[in-house]
Amino acid sequence: MQLCAEARAVAGSSCLIALCLCTLFVQGCRTTSDTLPDLKLTHEVSPQPPRVGNVRVTLKLTDSAGKPITRAGLSLEGYMSHPGMKPIAASVVESEPGNYVSVVDLSMAGDWVFIVHIQLPGQVSVDRQFEIKGVLPA
């Protein structure tokens, strides 16, 4: 009986340590809203209406005053709005100050959700999301 009590104590201590480590990990990865910049991301897609195949996505990145944000690192992840589809990834290049361009291969008709991963100068990372609805068959 003494052995069971000791085993429960060790198991309880291990769970507590694991919980503390998880909390520290999550807190370390979180960025507070005080450090996130106020930015605006707009997107345009061509051709219109979008069709299965290659589409051009133009992203405009500005600060709260409308000034272009330059030299940011952007990448795209695209997901179908229904489960079961593999995500797509696309690189993004800055075509002119604050304007970024990507060519995305949409593999299926329907609605798509994109996450834009933005690495700002100074190592601040933020994500933004947009949708491309109603992609037509090729």
NORRA-V483315 format. One record per helix or strand of 2 or more residues. SS is the DSSP state (@ for helix, = for strand). FROM is the first residue (numbers start at 1). TO is the last residue. Records with the same first field share a line. If there is no record, write none. Layout:
BEGIN
SS=FROM-TO, FROM-TO
END
This chain:
BEGIN
@=2-29
==39-46, 53-63, 73-80, 88-91, 93-96, 99-106, 110-120, 124-136
END
